[in-house]
Amino acid sequence: VRAMIERGVEGIALVGHQHLPEVYRLLEARKIPYLNTYEFDGQNPHPCIGFNNRQAAYELTRYLVELGHRNFGIVTTSPAQVDRVASRIRGITDCLRERGISVPPDHVLEVKHIVGDGRTATRALLTEHPDITALCCTVDSLAIGALCECRALGIRVPDDVSVTGFDDLEIVSHLDPGLTTVHAPADQIGVRVAEFLLGRIQGKLGPMKTELQANVIIRKSTGRAKAIKRAE
């Protein structure tokens, strides 16, 4: 942020809410318009434009529970480093806990935000815990890796394991099977952020906080749990 200020920027968009107090003090002291993005928090004192990551992950998990899934695995990037990911994990676990479903610690793997690590984590989870019927990935890149590794292992998606992601990257609708995920309203966020910063630079007042909607997108990577299929 200091480097950007030294280069004369007139407004700054910060991703997430997880920033040092010194960042905000510096921006406020220099009177530079700023806002947090991609995570809506009505209690945070700073302006923001984003969506409720926890609620979106909660809704996606509820859909899996309604399909009969009870044995879950989670492949995620580090929640300690990314507050949006922490919110997504909280949404998954809150939904399951309310329904009496627990996720053992060894069913959760933290890896880097790359497809290859998604493959490695999927192999480890499904090899060690073949009872898992639903694999929740907190970003699409890890879910892409999960789909690739399931195919390599001969595990049928969604017949054997359902896989979900989060973001709705353009490529995931073209995969085979297409990925069930959460559509993050990135385009809307970009437009609203630009409007907010330009308005503040021009001295206009506007809403401090804007909440956008993230929607669950259902595709063919999810289906009814194996036990339900057998019963039918």
N, C-alpha and C positions, 0 to 999 in steps of 0.2 A: 504494500500500500504506500509506503514511504517513497519507493522508487517511482510509482505511478504519479504521485503528487509532485515529485521533483521534475517530472516530464510534462507537467502542466495539465493533467486531466481535470475535467470539470465535474465529473460525477463517477461514482464507483458502484458496481454491483458485486456483492459478496455472495458466494454460494454457501447456503446453509446458515446456521446460527452459531456455529462452534468457532468463535474467534476470540482472540485475546482482548481484554478490556482496553489495552493500549491502542488497539486498532481503532476502536470507536472514539476514544478520547482524542486521537490524532485527527480523525475526520471532523469531529465536532469543533475542535480548536481551529481548524483551517476553514470551517464553514463550507465543506464540500458535501453536496448531496450524495446520499448513499442509501442502500437498502439491502436486506437479506433476501435470497431467492431460493426457490425449489422446496422450501419447507414453510408451511403456514404455522404460526404460533401466535395465538391471540393474546397470550400473557407476556410475551417478550416486549421490552420497551422500545425496540428498534423497528423501523418500518420494514415491511416484508411483502413479497408477492410470491405465492406458492400454493401448495396443496397439502393435504393431511396424509403424509406417508403412512402413519400408523393405521388410519382408518381404511386406506386403500388396501394395505396388506391384510387387514382384518377381513374385509369383504372377500378377497380372493381365497383366503383360508376357509372361510365359512362355506364357500362354494365347494371346496374339496371335501369338507366334512359332510355336506349334504349329499355328496356322491358316495358316501360310505367309508371314506378313508379314516383310519385310526392310527396307523403307524407312519410317522412322518420323519423325514430327514431334511436338514437345512444346510445349504451350501451358501456361504456368505463372504463378503469382504469384511474388513475389520470394523465393527461398530464403534470401537473406541476412537477411530480416526474420522469417521463419517457419521454425522448425526442423523442424516436421512436413513442410512442403513440401520442404525440403532432403533429408529422409529418403526421401520418395517419389521424388524425382528420382534419388537414389542407387540406389534399388531398380530403377528402370527401366534406368538405364545399366549397373548391375552385371549384370543379367540379359542384356542385349544383348551386353555385352563378353564375357561367358563363352561366348557363341555366335558370336563373331567378327563381330558387327554393330556398326557405329559410327553415332553420330548427329552429323552435322556441326554446328558451332556455329550456322550460319545456318538450321538446322532446329529451333532452340529459341528461342521468343519469350517474354519476360517482360512481363506486363501487370498491370493492376489486377484485383482480385477482383470483376469485374462482368461480366454477360452481354454487354454491348455490346463490351467489349474482347475477349471470347472470339470474337465475330463478326469483329472487325477482324483479329485475329491469324490466324484460320482463313483468311480471304480472302488475306492476305499469303502465308501458307505454301503454300497449295494453288495459288495463281496462279503463284508463283515456282518451286515445286517440284512439278510435276504427277505426279512419280513416287511421291510419298508415298501409301502405302496404309493406314497406321494413324496415327491422331492421338490421342496420349495427353494428357489434360488432368488437372492435378493437383488440381483441385476441380470439383465438379459444375456450378457456375455457369458456368465457362468451357466445359465440355462442352455445356451447353444452348446457349450462343452458337454453338458449332461446329456443332451440328445445325441451328440456324436458318440459319446462313450457307451451309451445304452445300445446303440446300433452295433458298435464293435463287440460288445459283450453278448450280443444275441438277446438282449432284453427288449421286449416289445413295448413300445409307447403308443397308446396308453394302456394296452391290455395287461401288462405286468406292472408297470409303474407310470404314474402320472407325473408330469414335469411342468412347473410354472416358473415364470421369470418376473421381471419388473422393469419397465421403461417403455416397451413397445418400439424397439428399434425397427427401422424400415425392413431390415432383412428377415425378421422373425416370422412375418406373415408368409414368406416365400419358402420356408423350411418344410421338410416332410418328416413328421407332421408339423403343421403350423403351431406356433407356440402360444399357449394361453398365458396372458400376462396382464400387467396394469399399464394403461396408456397414460404416461406422464405428459401433461399439456405443455410441452416445451415451446412450441410456436407461440401459444398464447402468453406464456411467461415472458418470452423475448419481447413481444410487442408491448406488453404492459410495463415492463422494466424500462424500455426506451421512452415510453410516454411519461412515466413517472420522473425519470431523471431529466428529460428535456423540460418538463413542466417546472420542476424545482429550479433548474438553472435559469429559467425565464422568470422566476419569482412567483409562479402560480402555486396555489395550494390545492391539494388533492387528498384522497384517502390515505391514511398512514398504512393501512393493511388491506390486502386484497386476497381473498381465498378463491382458488380455482378448483375445478372438479377433476379428479383422476378416476378413470373408469376401468372396470375389469373387462378385458377383451377375451372372450372364450373362443378357443380354436381346438384343434384335434389332438393336442398333446395331453389332454386330460379326459378321463373317463371314469366309470364306476369302479370301485375297489374290487379286487379279485374275489374276496369273500362274498361280496354281494352278487357278483356274476355267477359264482358257483351255486349260490342259493336259488337264483333265478332259473 
